[in-house]
């Protein structure tokens, strides 16, 4: 097969606003590492796609403005292919699942120094770019001592198998036919990746929002984790958050280009996805934060455009350039399945059996996953510490308030260490 030079292919794909899942016929179980060729050099399809993944990721840089001017740490982005077809909880088969993941640091001789980072709804494997303030010698994540792993979830659009991947039965992208998945499906894929990497012990697992849901399922499904941090989520997706997600999905599906999920890469359901993101930004922040930041100020150079309206439209348009509508639908549906008691027994029995130290962190101004949910979760877990992150930034504070998060974690970790020493 003739391939265009990587830079030309990347430009073409970006112009079509589509992130394709890397596929190049590699044998299952083989890692494909990111390489960079010279100008105009022909690269493998996978190499070009991995470059594309990094180029297409638009960071929430405004979250770090005034706090961190951070250069991403050196990590290794790779692909892993599951060795067997994957069967979802709903019974659907995905013949070949590929996982894009990133690692920092080195695994020690006995495979016990791994740290697992799980991303939120529109996140990706580049944890050092959306969790920058946690990567530090004095932070929570330290590549000098830890082997840190973060992967794009099943159903994602940053290199892991998702709606734009090929359906082996049709030879075409899954698009709207991509199977229903659950948080547990995501974790089962991650377990296979971690097994492949030779990990025997996970000294810490951390995640916020959808990432926290994954970590909680890990605690129920795997005994390798020795310590965990759950941020801004609860024991199950509440009717409040389920209803909000359904409204967002309705907005996407109402777009005239949606076509039951079988839209063209040249005619995306951009308005629907942008509207869903704008709704999300209202729930991810808080009224005090909006008042402080925008008030009733007009956008510079406009007589009748309020800054808050300009901001929301900008956020909506930005997500359209870096995310996929079908992925948004499938991942929010997966979040709706989050319920640790499902098929297992009572919350008291399921969560009470988790005996490792767990830090449950709430955000005082979170209106999406209110602090009462984290207090309840901490009370049900067998060995939990509850802490509140004081912030008016809303749900997204876990992507903003890094010094406060590190301070809370360090207090928790010192107490855990003292208890173990005793």
PASE-550941 format. One record per residue (C-alpha): residue number from 1; x, y, z. Coordinates in Angstrom, 2 decimals. Each point is the difference from the previous one (the first is absolute). Layout:
BEGIN
<k->NUM c1->X c2->Y c3->Z> $
...
end
This chain:
BEGIN
<k->1 c1->0.00 c2->0.00 c3->0.00> $
<k->2 c1->1.36 c2->3.42 c3->-0.91> $
<k->3 c1->0.03 c2->2.47 c3->2.86> $
<k->4 c1->0.18 c2->3.74 c3->-0.24> $
<k->5 c1->2.81 c2->1.69 c3->1.94> $
<k->6 c1->-1.13 c2->0.23 c3->3.61> $
<k->7 c1->-0.29 c2->3.78 c3->0.10> $
<k->8 c1->-2.26 c2->0.02 c3->-3.07> $
<k->9 c1->-2.25 c2->-2.71 c3->1.44> $
<k->10 c1->-0.24 c2->1.79 c3->3.31> $
<k->11 c1->-0.97 c2->3.28 c3->-1.66> $
<k->12 c1->-2.62 c2->-1.82 c3->-2.06> $
<k->13 c1->-1.50 c2->-1.72 c3->3.02> $
<k->14 c1->-0.03 c2->3.17 c3->2.09> $
<k->15 c1->-1.77 c2->1.85 c3->-2.77> $
<k->16 c1->-2.70 c2->-2.68 c3->0.04> $
<k->17 c1->-0.21 c2->0.38 c3->3.81> $
<k->18 c1->0.18 c2->-3.75 c3->0.48> $
<k->19 c1->2.25 c2->-2.00 c3->2.26> $
<k->20 c1->0.40 c2->-3.48 c3->-1.44> $
<k->21 c1->0.87 c2->-3.00 c3->2.10> $
<k->22 c1->3.53 c2->-1.19 c3->-0.88> $
<k->23 c1->0.03 c2->-3.33 c3->-1.81> $
<k->24 c1->2.90 c2->-1.52 c3->-1.83> $
<k->25 c1->-0.40 c2->-3.74 c3->0.25> $
<k->26 c1->2.45 c2->-0.50 c3->2.84> $
<k->27 c1->-0.18 c2->-3.36 c3->1.73> $
<k->28 c1->-2.01 c2->-0.06 c3->3.23> $
<k->29 c1->1.96 c2->0.77 c3->3.12> $
<k->30 c1->2.63 c2->2.10 c3->-1.76> $
<k->31 c1->0.72 c2->3.56 c3->1.12> $
<k->32 c1->0.44 c2->2.65 c3->-2.67> $
<k->33 c1->2.09 c2->2.90 c3->1.28> $
<k->34 c1->-0.23 c2->3.58 c3->-1.18> $
<k->35 c1->2.78 c2->0.97 c3->-2.37> $
<k->36 c1->0.66 c2->3.18 c3->-1.90> $
<k->37 c1->1.54 c2->0.10 c3->-3.46> $
<k->38 c1->1.63 c2->2.83 c3->-1.87> $
<k->39 c1->-1.87 c2->2.45 c3->-2.16> $
<k->40 c1->-1.92 c2->-1.80 c3->-2.72> $
<k->41 c1->1.08 c2->-3.42 c3->1.20> $
<k->42 c1->-2.54 c2->-2.76 c3->-0.55> $
<k->43 c1->-1.12 c2->-1.55 c3->3.28> $
<k->44 c1->-2.20 c2->-2.94 c3->0.86> $
<k->45 c1->-3.73 c2->0.62 c3->0.22> $
<k->46 c1->0.19 c2->-0.52 c3->3.75> $
<k->47 c1->2.88 c2->2.44 c3->0.45> $
<k->48 c1->-1.87 c2->2.69 c3->-1.88> $
<k->49 c1->-3.18 c2->-0.66 c3->1.93> $
<k->50 c1->1.82 c2->0.20 c3->3.31> $
<k->51 c1->1.50 c2->3.33 c3->-1.05> $
<k->52 c1->-3.52 c2->1.06 c3->-0.89> $
<k->53 c1->-1.28 c2->-0.96 c3->3.43> $
<k->54 c1->2.53 c2->2.32 c3->1.63> $
<k->55 c1->-0.64 c2->2.85 c3->-2.43> $
<k->56 c1->-3.79 c2->-0.19 c3->0.20> $
<k->57 c1->-0.21 c2->0.06 c3->3.80> $
<k->58 c1->-1.12 c2->3.50 c3->0.92> $
<k->59 c1->0.85 c2->0.65 c3->3.62> $
<k->60 c1->-2.17 c2->1.88 c3->2.48> $
<k->61 c1->2.86 c2->2.43 c3->0.33> $
<k->62 c1->-2.19 c2->2.67 c3->1.55> $
<k->63 c1->-0.40 c2->-2.31 c3->2.99> $
<k->64 c1->3.68 c2->0.44 c3->0.82> $
<k->65 c1->0.27 c2->3.68 c3->-0.86> $
<k->66 c1->1.59 c2->1.94 c3->2.82> $
<k->67 c1->0.80 c2->-3.20 c3->1.89> $
<k->68 c1->2.37 c2->-2.07 c3->-2.12> $
<k->69 c1->1.94 c2->0.71 c3->-3.14> $
<k->70 c1->0.80 c2->-3.66 c3->-0.50> $
<k->71 c1->1.97 c2->-1.82 c3->-2.64> $
<k->72 c1->-1.23 c2->-3.61 c3->-0.33> $
<k->73 c1->2.39 c2->-2.57 c3->1.45> $
<k->74 c1->1.80 c2->-2.50 c3->-2.18> $
<k->75 c1->-2.08 c2->-3.14 c3->-0.25> $
<k->76 c1->-0.43 c2->-2.83 c3->-2.47> $
<k->77 c1->-3.19 c2->-0.34 c3->-2.03> $
<k->78 c1->-0.69 c2->-3.55 c3->-1.20> $
<k->79 c1->-2.66 c2->-2.29 c3->-1.43> $
<k->80 c1->-1.02 c2->-3.35 c3->1.44> $
<k->81 c1->-2.24 c2->-2.48 c3->-1.80> $
<k->82 c1->-2.05 c2->-2.44 c3->2.07> $
<k->83 c1->0.90 c2->-3.59 c3->-0.83> $
<k->84 c1->-3.62 c2->-1.19 c3->-0.32> $
<k->85 c1->-3.36 c2->1.48 c3->-1.06> $
<k->86 c1->-1.61 c2->2.04 c3->2.75> $
<k->87 c1->-3.53 c2->-0.79 c3->1.14> $
<k->88 c1->-1.81 c2->2.87 c3->1.67> $
<k->89 c1->-2.29 c2->-0.34 c3->2.99> $
<k->90 c1->-2.94 c2->0.35 c3->-2.38> $
<k->91 c1->1.25 c2->-3.04 c3->-1.98> $
<k->92 c1->1.32 c2->1.79 c3->-3.10> $
<k->93 c1->3.33 c2->-1.10 c3->-1.47> $
<k->94 c1->2.71 c2->2.40 c3->-1.14> $
<k->95 c1->2.38 c2->-2.10 c3->-2.03> $
<k->96 c1->3.09 c2->2.11 c3->0.52> $
<k->97 c1->0.49 c2->2.55 c3->2.77> $
<k->98 c1->2.96 c2->2.32 c3->-0.10> $
<k->99 c1->0.96 c2->2.21 c3->2.94> $
<k->100 c1->1.99 c2->3.21 c3->-0.19> $
<k->101 c1->1.85 c2->0.55 c3->3.25> $
<k->102 c1->2.81 c2->2.08 c3->1.41> $
<k->103 c1->2.56 c2->-0.84 c3->2.66> $
<k->104 c1->2.49 c2->1.98 c3->2.06> $
<k->105 c1->2.87 c2->-1.43 c3->2.04> $
<k->106 c1->1.11 c2->-3.62 c3->0.17> $
<k->107 c1->-1.56 c2->-3.12 c3->1.47> $
<k->108 c1->2.15 c2->-1.39 c3->2.79> $
<k->109 c1->1.32 c2->-3.56 c3->0.11> $
<k->110 c1->-2.97 c2->-1.50 c3->1.84> $
<k->111 c1->-2.60 c2->2.03 c3->-1.92> $
<k->112 c1->-1.33 c2->1.66 c3->3.14> $
<k->113 c1->0.49 c2->3.76 c3->-0.53> $
<k->114 c1->-2.78 c2->0.61 c3->-2.54> $
<k->115 c1->-2.40 c2->2.93 c3->0.29> $
<k->116 c1->-3.27 c2->-0.03 c3->-1.94> $
<k->117 c1->-1.56 c2->3.27 c3->-1.17> $
<k->118 c1->-3.53 c2->-0.14 c3->-1.45> $
<k->119 c1->-1.34 c2->2.87 c3->-2.10> $
<k->120 c1->-3.36 c2->1.77 c3->-0.03> $
<k->121 c1->-2.61 c2->0.27 c3->-2.77> $
<k->122 c1->1.86 c2->1.95 c3->-2.69> $
<k->123 c1->3.51 c2->-0.86 c3->1.23> $
<k->124 c1->2.76 c2->-2.07 c3->-1.55> $
<k->125 c1->3.19 c2->-1.85 c3->0.86> $
<k->126 c1->2.08 c2->3.17 c3->0.35> $
<k->127 c1->-0.48 c2->0.34 c3->3.76> $
<k->128 c1->3.02 c2->2.29 c3->0.31> $
<k->129 c1->-1.86 c2->2.54 c3->-2.11> $
<k->130 c1->-3.32 c2->0.04 c3->1.87> $
<k->131 c1->1.42 c2->-0.88 c3->3.46> $
<k->132 c1->3.19 c2->2.11 c3->-0.31> $
<k->133 c1->0.16 c2->1.16 c3->3.60> $
<k->134 c1->-0.03 c2->-3.56 c3->1.31> $
<k->135 c1->3.19 c2->-0.98 c3->-1.85> $
<k->136 c1->2.79 c2->1.18 c3->2.26> $
<k->137 c1->2.65 c2->-1.24 c3->2.42> $
<k->138 c1->-2.19 c2->1.34 c3->2.78> $
<k->139 c1->-3.30 c2->-0.76 c3->-1.73> $
<k->140 c1->-2.16 c2->-3.09 c3->-0.17> $
<k->141 c1->1.55 c2->-1.40 c3->-3.19> $
<k->142 c1->3.78 c2->-0.38 c3->-0.12> $
<k->143 c1->1.49 c2->-1.78 c3->-3.05> $
<k->144 c1->3.39 c2->-0.16 c3->1.75> $
<k->145 c1->-1.44 c2->-2.57 c3->2.40> $
<k->146 c1->-3.23 c2->-1.22 c3->-1.58> $
<k->147 c1->-1.08 c2->-1.70 c3->-3.22> $
<k->148 c1->-3.01 c2->2.10 c3->-0.96> $
<k->149 c1->-2.57 c2->-1.34 c3->-2.46> $
<k->150 c1->-2.91 c2->1.79 c3->-1.64> $
<k->151 c1->-2.04 c2->-1.37 c3->-2.92> $
<k->152 c1->-2.77 c2->1.34 c3->-2.18> $
<k->153 c1->-3.18 c2->-1.86 c3->0.92> $
<k->154 c1->-1.87 c2->-2.51 c3->-2.12> $
<k->155 c1->-2.43 c2->1.96 c3->-2.19> $
<k->156 c1->2.29 c2->3.03 c3->-0.08> $
<k->157 c1->1.17 c2->2.03 c3->-2.97> $
<k->158 c1->3.65 c2->0.48 c3->0.92> $
<k->159 c1->1.39 c2->-3.20 c3->-1.45> $
<k->160 c1->-1.82 c2->-2.72 c3->1.93> $
<k->161 c1->-2.66 c2->-2.00 c3->-1.83> $
<k->162 c1->-3.19 c2->2.02 c3->-0.25> $
<k->163 c1->-2.78 c2->1.05 c3->-2.40> $
<k->164 c1->2.41 c2->1.00 c3->-2.79> $
<k->165 c1->1.75 c2->-3.38 c3->0.14> $
<k->166 c1->-0.67 c2->-2.66 c3->-2.59> $
<k->167 c1->-2.80 c2->-2.47 c3->0.64> $
<k->168 c1->1.50 c2->-3.32 c3->-1.15> $
<k->169 c1->-3.43 c2->-1.26 c3->-1.05> $
<k->170 c1->-0.57 c2->2.84 c3->-2.48> $
<k->171 c1->3.46 c2->1.31 c3->-0.81> $
<k->172 c1->-1.30 c2->3.50 c3->0.79> $
<k->173 c1->0.24 c2->2.21 c3->3.09> $
<k->174 c1->-2.37 c2->-0.96 c3->2.81> $
<k->175 c1->-1.35 c2->3.54 c3->0.39> $
<k->176 c1->-3.52 c2->-0.22 c3->1.46> $
<k->177 c1->0.18 c2->-3.79 c3->0.24> $
<k->178 c1->2.85 c2->0.06 c3->2.51> $
<k->179 c1->-1.05 c2->-2.30 c3->2.86> $
<k->180 c1->-1.38 c2->1.24 c3->3.29> $
<k->181 c1->2.81 c2->-0.12 c3->2.55> $
<k->182 c1->0.28 c2->0.38 c3->3.75> $
<k->183 c1->2.55 c2->1.33 c3->2.46> $
<k->184 c1->0.78 c2->-3.63 c3->0.80> $
<k->185 c1->0.75 c2->-0.66 c3->-3.68> $
<k->186 c1->2.52 c2->2.85 c3->0.08> $
<k->187 c1->1.67 c2->-1.49 c3->3.06> $
<k->188 c1->0.13 c2->-3.51 c3->-1.50> $
<k->189 c1->1.89 c2->1.42 c3->-2.99> $
<k->190 c1->2.35 c2->1.90 c3->2.31> $
<k->191 c1->0.65 c2->-3.17 c3->2.00> $
<k->192 c1->1.22 c2->-1.74 c3->-3.15> $
<k->193 c1->2.30 c2->2.93 c3->-0.75> $
<k->194 c1->1.41 c2->0.00 c3->3.54> $
<k->195 c1->0.53 c2->-3.77 c3->-0.18> $
<k->196 c1->1.85 c2->0.43 c3->-3.29> $
<k->197 c1->2.29 c2->2.59 c3->1.57> $
<k->198 c1->1.03 c2->-2.43 c3->2.72> $
<k->199 c1->-1.56 c2->1.86 c3->2.90> $
<k->200 c1->-0.35 c2->-2.03 c3->3.20> $
<k->201 c1->-0.82 c2->2.83 c3->2.39> $
<k->202 c1->-1.65 c2->3.41 c3->-0.38> $
<k->203 c1->1.13 c2->2.24 c3->2.80> $
<k->204 c1->-2.56 c2->2.69 c3->-0.87> $
<k->205 c1->-3.06 c2->0.39 c3->-2.26> $
<k->206 c1->-1.45 c2->3.47 c3->-0.50> $
<k->207 c1->-2.82 c2->1.51 c3->-2.05> $
<k->208 c1->-2.59 c2->2.75 c3->0.01> $
<k->209 c1->-3.59 c2->-0.08 c3->-1.28> $
<k->210 c1->-0.22 c2->-2.87 c3->-2.53> $
<k->211 c1->3.60 c2->-0.79 c3->0.92> $
<k->212 c1->-1.05 c2->-0.45 c3->3.61> $
<k->213 c1->-2.73 c2->-2.41 c3->-1.09> $
<k->214 c1->2.61 c2->-2.12 c3->-1.74> $
<k->215 c1->2.25 c2->-0.02 c3->3.07> $
<k->216 c1->-2.90 c2->-1.04 c3->2.23> $
<k->217 c1->-0.77 c2->-2.90 c3->-2.34> $
<k->218 c1->3.69 c2->-0.96 c3->0.07> $
<k->219 c1->-0.29 c2->-0.26 c3->3.79> $
<k->220 c1->-2.91 c2->-2.41 c3->-0.44> $
<k->221 c1->1.57 c2->-2.02 c3->-2.82> $
<k->222 c1->3.74 c2->-0.20 c3->0.72> $
<k->223 c1->2.06 c2->-0.52 c3->3.15> $
<k->224 c1->3.26 c2->1.55 c3->-1.23> $
<k->225 c1->-0.79 c2->3.55 c3->1.14> $
<k->226 c1->1.47 c2->1.03 c3->3.37> $
<k->227 c1->-1.34 c2->3.55 c3->0.23> $
<k->228 c1->-2.55 c2->2.09 c3->-1.93> $
<k->229 c1->-1.28 c2->3.53 c3->-0.50> $
<k->230 c1->-3.61 c2->0.52 c3->-1.13> $
<k->231 c1->-0.93 c2->3.55 c3->-0.99> $
<k->232 c1->-3.38 c2->1.58 c3->-0.70> $
<k->233 c1->-2.25 c2->-3.04 c3->-0.55> $
<k->234 c1->-2.13 c2->-2.41 c3->2.01> $
<k->235 c1->-0.95 c2->-3.61 c3->0.51> $
<k->236 c1->-2.39 c2->0.15 c3->-2.98> $
<k->237 c1->-1.09 c2->2.46 c3->-2.67> $
<k->238 c1->-2.89 c2->1.93 c3->1.49> $
<k->239 c1->-3.31 c2->0.87 c3->-1.71> $
<k->240 c1->1.26 c2->3.61 c3->-0.05> $
<k->241 c1->3.09 c2->-0.82 c3->-2.04> $
<k->242 c1->-1.76 c2->-2.59 c3->-2.16> $
<k->243 c1->-2.67 c2->2.54 c3->-0.92> $
<k->244 c1->2.60 c2->2.62 c3->-0.82> $
<k->245 c1->1.87 c2->-2.42 c3->-2.26> $
<k->246 c1->-3.21 c2->-0.96 c3->-1.77> $
<k->247 c1->-0.70 c2->3.67 c3->-0.77> $
<k->248 c1->3.48 c2->0.31 c3->-1.52> $
<k->249 c1->-0.51 c2->-3.11 c3->-2.12> $
<k->250 c1->-3.34 c2->1.34 c3->-1.20> $
<k->251 c1->1.73 c2->3.18 c3->-1.13> $
<k->252 c1->2.54 c2->-1.98 c3->-2.02> $
<k->253 c1->-2.63 c2->-2.23 c3->-1.60> $
<k->254 c1->-2.12 c2->3.03 c3->-0.93> $
<k->255 c1->2.76 c2->1.28 c3->-2.28> $
<k->256 c1->-1.11 c2->-0.32 c3->-3.63> $
<k->257 c1->3.33 c2->-1.62 c3->-0.89> $
<k->258 c1->-0.18 c2->-2.73 c3->2.66> $
<k->259 c1->-1.77 c2->-2.54 c3->-2.24> $
<k->260 c1->-0.48 c2->-2.60 c3->2.77> $
<k->261 c1->3.74 c2->0.07 c3->0.64> $
<k->262 c1->1.04 c2->-0.62 c3->-3.62> $
<k->263 c1->1.21 c2->3.48 c3->-0.85> $
<k->264 c1->2.63 c2->0.97 c3->-2.50> $
<k->265 c1->3.42 c2->1.22 c3->1.08> $
<k->266 c1->-0.67 c2->2.96 c3->-2.30> $
<k->267 c1->-3.36 c2->0.82 c3->1.64> $
<k->268 c1->0.33 c2->-0.61 c3->3.72> $
<k->269 c1->-2.82 c2->0.62 c3->2.54> $
<k->270 c1->2.01 c2->2.99 c3->1.13> $
<k->271 c1->-2.85 c2->2.14 c3->1.31> $
<k->272 c1->-1.39 c2->-2.82 c3->2.11> $
<k->273 c1->3.34 c2->-0.93 c3->1.53> $
<k->274 c1->0.82 c2->3.66 c3->0.63> $
<k->275 c1->-3.34 c2->0.49 c3->1.77> $
<k->276 c1->0.66 c2->-3.08 c3->2.16> $
<k->277 c1->3.40 c2->1.38 c3->0.96> $
<k->278 c1->-1.44 c2->3.40 c3->0.83> $
<k->279 c1->-2.51 c2->-1.68 c3->2.32> $
<k->280 c1->2.87 c2->-1.93 c3->1.51> $
<k->281 c1->2.08 c2->3.09 c3->0.69> $
<k->282 c1->-2.89 c2->1.46 c3->2.00> $
<k->283 c1->0.01 c2->-3.10 c3->2.24> $
<k->284 c1->3.79 c2->-0.32 c3->0.17> $
<k->285 c1->0.40 c2->3.50 c3->1.46> $
<k->286 c1->-1.99 c2->1.96 c3->2.55> $
<k->287 c1->-2.10 c2->3.16 c3->0.27> $
<k->288 c1->2.62 c2->1.77 c3->2.18> $
<k->289 c1->2.76 c2->-0.85 c3->-2.48> $
<k->290 c1->-2.02 c2->1.36 c3->-2.92> $
<k->291 c1->-0.87 c2->3.15 c3->1.95> $
<k->292 c1->3.64 c2->0.58 c3->0.91> $
<k->293 c1->1.27 c2->-0.67 c3->-3.49> $
<k->294 c1->-2.68 c2->1.56 c3->-2.20> $
<k->295 c1->-2.55 c2->2.02 c3->1.92> $
<k->296 c1->-2.04 c2->1.80 c3->-2.64> $
<k->297 c1->3.02 c2->1.18 c3->-1.94> $
<k->298 c1->-0.17 c2->0.29 c3->-3.77> $
<k->299 c1->2.47 c2->-1.75 c3->-2.24> $
<k->300 c1->2.63 c2->2.44 c3->-1.20> $
<k->301 c1->-0.87 c2->1.42 c3->-3.41> $
<k->302 c1->-3.68 c2->-1.00 c3->0.22> $
<k->303 c1->-2.91 c2->2.20 c3->1.00> $
<k->304 c1->-2.48 c2->-2.76 c3->0.81> $
<k->305 c1->2.02 c2->-3.19 c3->0.71> $
<k->306 c1->0.48 c2->-0.85 c3->3.65> $
<k->307 c1->3.30 c2->-1.58 c3->0.98> $
<k->308 c1->-1.73 c2->-3.02 c3->1.51> $
<k->309 c1->-1.80 c2->-0.70 c3->-3.29> $
<k->310 c1->3.23 c2->0.36 c3->-1.95> $
<k->311 c1->1.75 c2->-2.39 c3->2.41> $
<k->312 c1->-2.64 c2->-2.71 c3->-0.26> $
<k->313 c1->-0.12 c2->0.17 c3->-3.78> $
<k->314 c1->3.78 c2->-0.20 c3->-0.12> $
<k->315 c1->0.03 c2->-3.08 c3->2.26> $
<k->316 c1->-2.66 c2->-1.68 c3->-2.14> $
<k->317 c1->1.84 c2->0.65 c3->-3.24> $
<k->318 c1->3.31 c2->-1.11 c3->1.50> $
<k->319 c1->-1.35 c2->-3.40 c3->1.04> $
<k->320 c1->-1.39 c2->-0.61 c3->-3.50> $
<k->321 c1->3.55 c2->0.32 c3->-1.36> $
<k->322 c1->1.41 c2->-2.64 c3->2.33> $
<k->323 c1->-2.77 c2->-2.44 c3->0.88> $
<k->324 c1->-2.55 c2->-2.30 c3->-1.60> $
<k->325 c1->-3.78 c2->0.17 c3->0.51> $
<k->326 c1->-0.54 c2->-3.77 c3->0.06> $
<k->327 c1->2.79 c2->-0.34 c3->2.54> $
<k->328 c1->-1.69 c2->2.64 c3->2.17> $
<k->329 c1->-3.24 c2->-1.96 c3->-0.14> $
<k->330 c1->1.55 c2->-3.39 c3->0.74> $
<k->331 c1->2.17 c2->1.24 c3->2.86> $
<k->332 c1->-2.81 c2->1.91 c3->1.72> $
<k->333 c1->-2.18 c2->-3.11 c3->-0.36> $
<k->334 c1->2.81 c2->-2.02 c3->1.58> $
<k->335 c1->0.09 c2->2.46 c3->2.90> $
<k->336 c1->-3.73 c2->-0.55 c3->0.46> $
<k->337 c1->0.71 c2->-3.70 c3->0.62> $
<k->338 c1->2.26 c2->0.88 c3->2.93> $
<k->339 c1->-1.35 c2->-1.76 c3->3.08> $
<k->340 c1->2.43 c2->-2.06 c3->2.09> $
<k->341 c1->-2.85 c2->-2.03 c3->1.50> $
<k->342 c1->-1.31 c2->-1.18 c3->-3.38> $
<k->343 c1->-0.04 c2->-3.78 c3->0.07> $
<k->344 c1->2.16 c2->-0.14 c3->3.13> $
<k->345 c1->-2.17 c2->0.62 c3->3.03> $
<k->346 c1->-0.59 c2->2.93 c3->2.35> $
<k->347 c1->2.15 c2->3.14 c3->-0.04> $
<k->348 c1->0.94 c2->-0.72 c3->3.60> $
<k->349 c1->1.29 c2->-3.47 c3->-0.84> $
<k->350 c1->1.76 c2->0.91 c3->-3.25> $
<k->351 c1->1.71 c2->3.17 c3->1.18> $
<k->352 c1->0.57 c2->-1.15 c3->3.56> $
<k->353 c1->2.13 c2->-2.86 c3->-1.34> $
<k->354 c1->2.52 c2->2.47 c3->-1.46> $
<k->355 c1->2.59 c2->0.23 c3->2.75> $
<k->356 c1->2.88 c2->1.90 c3->-1.64> $
<k->357 c1->0.45 c2->3.71 c3->0.87> $
<k->358 c1->-2.17 c2->2.17 c3->-2.25> $
<k->359 c1->-0.08 c2->3.79 c3->-0.15> $
<k->360 c1->-3.43 c2->1.27 c3->-1.08> $
<k->361 c1->0.29 c2->3.62 c3->-1.08> $
<k->362 c1->-3.01 c2->2.28 c3->-0.42> $
<k->363 c1->-0.09 c2->3.48 c3->-1.55> $
<k->364 c1->-1.99 c2->2.45 c3->2.08> $
<k->365 c1->-1.57 c2->1.80 c3->-2.98> $
<k->366 c1->-0.71 c2->-3.10 c3->-2.14> $
<k->367 c1->-3.62 c2->0.05 c3->-1.21> $
<k->368 c1->0.36 c2->-3.08 c3->-2.22> $
<k->369 c1->1.25 c2->-2.50 c3->2.60> $
<k->370 c1->-0.89 c2->1.76 c3->3.22> $
<k->371 c1->2.18 c2->-0.51 c3->3.12> $
<k->372 c1->-2.75 c2->-2.00 c3->1.69> $
<k->373 c1->0.73 c2->-2.80 c3->-2.49> $
<k->374 c1->3.67 c2->-0.13 c3->0.98> $
<k->375 c1->-0.81 c2->0.10 c3->3.71> $
<k->376 c1->-2.36 c2->-2.92 c3->-0.49> $
<k->377 c1->2.60 c2->-1.94 c3->-2.01> $
<k->378 c1->2.70 c2->0.57 c3->2.60> $
<k->379 c1->-2.35 c2->-1.22 c3->2.73> $
<k->380 c1->-0.72 c2->-3.22 c3->-1.88> $
<k->381 c1->3.61 c2->-0.87 c3->-0.85> $
<k->382 c1->1.87 c2->-2.19 c3->2.44> $
<k->383 c1->3.02 c2->2.27 c3->0.50> $
<k->384 c1->-0.67 c2->3.45 c3->-1.45> $
<k->385 c1->1.04 c2->3.56 c3->0.76> $
<k->386 c1->-2.37 c2->2.77 c3->-1.06> $
<k->387 c1->1.36 c2->3.44 c3->-0.94> $
<k->388 c1->-1.46 c2->3.11 c3->-1.60> $
<k->389 c1->1.81 c2->2.09 c3->-2.57> $
<k->390 c1->-1.01 c2->3.59 c3->0.73> $
<k->391 c1->-0.55 c2->1.70 c3->-3.34> $
<k->392 c1->-2.60 c2->2.02 c3->-1.85> $
<k->393 c1->1.12 c2->-1.47 c3->-3.36> $
<k->394 c1->-2.67 c2->-2.73 c3->0.07> $
<k->395 c1->0.42 c2->-3.58 c3->-1.20> $
<k->396 c1->3.00 c2->0.89 c3->-2.18> $
<k->397 c1->2.00 c2->1.04 c3->3.07> $
<k->398 c1->1.74 c2->-3.38 c3->-0.14> $
<k->399 c1->1.56 c2->1.20 c3->-3.28> $
<k->400 c1->0.91 c2->3.39 c3->1.43> $
<k->401 c1->0.79 c2->0.03 c3->3.74> $
<k->402 c1->3.13 c2->-2.12 c3->-0.07> $
<k->403 c1->1.88 c2->1.44 c3->3.02> $
<k->404 c1->-3.07 c2->-0.55 c3->2.20> $
<k->405 c1->-0.44 c2->-3.54 c3->-1.31> $
<k->406 c1->3.64 c2->-0.84 c3->0.67> $
<k->407 c1->-0.24 c2->1.38 c3->3.54> $
<k->408 c1->-3.12 c2->-2.10 c3->0.71> $
<k->409 c1->1.64 c2->-3.10 c3->-1.42> $
<k->410 c1->3.22 c2->0.52 c3->1.95> $
<k->411 c1->-1.94 c2->0.22 c3->3.28> $
<k->412 c1->-1.83 c2->-3.20 c3->-0.90> $
<k->413 c1->3.18 c2->-1.78 c3->-1.08> $
<k->414 c1->1.90 c2->1.04 c3->3.13> $
<k->415 c1->-2.79 c2->-1.37 c3->2.17> $
<k->416 c1->-0.03 c2->-3.26 c3->-1.97> $
<k->417 c1->3.79 c2->-0.29 c3->0.33> $
<k->418 c1->-0.16 c2->0.69 c3->3.73> $
<k->419 c1->-2.69 c2->-2.65 c3->0.46> $
<k->420 c1->2.02 c2->-2.58 c3->-1.93> $
<k->421 c1->3.15 c2->0.85 c3->2.01> $
<k->422 c1->-1.86 c2->-0.60 c3->3.24> $
end
